[in-house]
Amino acid sequence: METALNFNHILLFKTNISSHKGKQLLHTLLDKHPAVQCWNIDMEDSDYVLRIISETLSHTQIIEIINHHGYQCCELT
Amino acid sequence: MRSRNTDKEELVKQKAIELIIKDGLEGFSMNKLARACKISVGTPYIYYKDRDDLIMKVAMEELRVMEEFFIRDFDPEEPFEQGLRKQWENRYRYAREKPKMNQFFDQLRSSSYQEEFLSGFMPGFISAMTRFMHNITERGEIETMPFEVYWSIAFGTLYNLIRFDIEGKSLGGKPFKMTDEVLWRAFDLVVKSLKK
């Protein structure tokens, strides 16, 4: 649930996470991550846009985590 | 430093409505929207979680606007003819000020968003109209008939005329322009046919 959103806390990524398996991985990585307020992935979009709300995490940190698990991830600009 | 840009946010919303009307819901994507707004593909995601979120939020906001138009000065306790006249005034004003919105809502009504869309459907308005229908039926002001028949006569007439007016022509390509005379003549006949 997002309340009084600070737009600087919205991190957007282009990914290649298009499968259920990939989405399950995101659940594993992000659901209980202490620095992730909430997240979602738009599987309807050709960029499979991952949207993360976090006050402290940086784009680089997220990219590293996702890449480490074998998926492509870069900042969406 | 990202800050809220209300102009951009409004542009995203208006363009989304435009694209959905033009290409349908199936053809709509955040990518296409960003290109149409000439903004980066990430920008719509600042305001909306994803495509579904955008569609539902825009739909709910537009429904709220429609509701405001429909219930303005409408008193469900009024007699049948006065109440219906107010509904005609309000709906006609809405159609003139927001001519494309019916097409937008048609897209939603026949989509997978249907259930969610209908569940948020103008609760204030529904409550007022239910009250109005209850009153006019209780008072014996109108003939008994199924609701669908009532609605078709009471409002179908108006919406058909509005459609002719928007298209600039009626059946067989005959040119048509709505006038107050045409509108209220139709209204009088509708009232005559429904009133007991």
Interface residues (C-beta under 8 A of the other chain):
Chain A: F7 N8 I10 L12 N40 I41 D42 E44 D45 S46 D47 V49 R51 L76 T77
Chain B: M1 R2 S3 R4 S29 M30 N31 S40 V41 G42 Y45 I46 K49 D50 R51 D52
